[in-house]
Amino acid sequence: MDTEITQEVLVQKRKKTTVVIIIAIAVIAIVIWLIRIFLGSSVTRAEITTAKVEIGDVENTLNASGEVLPEFEEIITSPVNASIKKVVTDAGGKVKAGQSILTLDKSASENDYAKQKFQLETKRAEIAKLKLDLDKSYFDIQSNNDIKELRIGNLKDAVENAKRLYKAGGGTREDIEQAELNLKVAMLEKKQIENEIKSKQKTMLIEEKEAEIAADIQQNDLNELERKLKLADVVATRSGVVTFVNKNIGANIKEGETLARIADLSSFKVTGSLSDTYLDQLHTGMPVIVRINDTQLKGTVSNVNPSVQNGIIYFDIQLEERNNKQLRPNMKVDVFLVTAVHTKVLRVANGAAFKGASPQDVFVINGNRAVKHSVHTGLSNFDYVEVVNGIKQGDEVITSDMSEYKNTKELNIK
């Protein structure tokens, strides 16, 4: 007779079975993990990049961006208000000194010149008339003074006559006093006229000076406008290439507005930009490496802009090879500012395997295997990483990203 299995027994058996299965899975996982660690994983040659450890120089650099610009560029602006009549030389064309670039319609400025010239002539005529009026006025005052001088002479004689008559008994004391009073009045009037003459002389000098100054100012304005009209013939002042020209025929151009740019494309410079976080490390004379595709050009920081714009500081770079064929106007380039240099040290090509922290683990190839080494690094740049210790010259290091194998000590190379 079969014995019926209770529900409790069935539950216990199921629990034991589940525990056994879980333990078996864990054991298998641990075994696989141990096999991977101790027996090693594998990679193919095509999956990795490598580099040999060598002796050389390593520069520590700050990454910046740059733009190639002509070292010498002339900006031609409109000297007068005018309109564009004709474009003679288009952008990209070569010009020589004195060659026409564009023609301006300067009729409005020429009319203004004629108007100012007429106003100046009128001013000169007014000055001449003022001098005549002043001379006449001065002459009238001087004549009055001469007349007063004659009258005073007569009055002096009248006083003497009154005194003689009084002594002879033919005159009175009142006649003498009246004659003396008339003389005093005439002398005071003469003194008044003399003061008026002095004042008139000073006034004439001031009025003439003011009129002359006003005329000289108008003359200077006229000369300046004449000079600007001559400059309105837009020509190249030096040989070069036209990099920009305003081709809007008929457009009204204001004084000072850019008409054209002429650059000397035989010599270039680089304008760099860098975050102001590194402002304390940036200084004039600092070595610079400019990268153009696979070409590297050396230079130095020639000028640092003292102002910061939106957290960016700008600086100029003077290149050693200013006429390199790779240089083009407005070309964007990579700029590396050299902050320190170590010469004749162990170095290896930079790659994704180097994360920046020191020490760090890298794989060194030994035959068909790659063995993990802990290395201390020093200076680094876009091209190289300095190796302080942990590997030696001639070792072949995997430079590609190996973070997938951070828990692996050895790798098989297929």
QUIPEMO-V762409 format. One line per field, one symbol per residue. ss: DSSP state (h for helix, s for strand, l for the rest). psi: psi as a letter, one per 30 degrees, with the letter a starting at -180 (. if undefined). burial: # if it has 24 or more other C-alpha atoms within 12 Angstrom, else .. A space follows every 50 residues. Layout:
BEGIN
ss = ???
psi = ???
burial = ???
END
This chain:
BEGIN
ss = llllllhhhhhhhhhhhhhhhhhhhhhhhhhhhhhhhhhlssslhhhlls sslsssssssssssssssssllsssssllllssssssllllllsslllls ssssslhhhhhhhhhhhhhhhhhhhhhhhhhhhhhhhhhhhhhhhhhhhh hhhhhhhhhhhhhhhhhhllllhhhhhhhhhhhhhhhhhhhhhhhhhhhh hhhhhhhhhhhhhhhhhhhhhhhhhhhhhhhllssllllsssssslllll lssllllssssssllllsssssssshhhhhhlllllssssssllssssss sssssssssllssssssssllllllllllllssssssssssssssssssl lllllllllsssssssllsssssssssssslllssssssllllllsssll llhhhllllssssl
psi = kkkkkleeeeeeeeeeeeeeeeeeeeeeeeeeeeeeeefkakllefflkl kkklkakkkklkklllkklkejkkjklkflkalkekjeklkfkkllkfkk elkkjgeeeeeeeeeeeeeeeeeeeeeeeeeeeeeeeeeeeeeeeeeeee eeeeeeeeeeeeeeeeefgglleeeeeeeeeeeeeeeeeeeeeeeeeeee eeeeeeeeeeeeeeeeeeeeeeeeeeeeeeffjjlkflkakjfkkjgikf kkklkfkkelkkkjgfkllkklkkkfegeffklkfkkkkkkjcgkkklal jfkkkflkjhgkkklkkkkeifgkffkkkgkklkkjkjflkkkhlklkkk affjfelkllklkkkjbglkkkkklklbllaeelkkjelfllkfkjkjfl kgffhfgkelkkj.
burial = ........................................###....### ####..#############################.####..###....# ######..##..#..##..#..#...#..##..#...#..##..#..#.. .#..##..#..##............#..##..#..##..#..#...#..# ...#...#..#...#..##..#..##.##.#################... ..#.....#######.########.......###.#######....#### ##.#........#######..#...####...#######.##..###### #.##.....######...#####.##############.##...###### .#..#..#####..
END
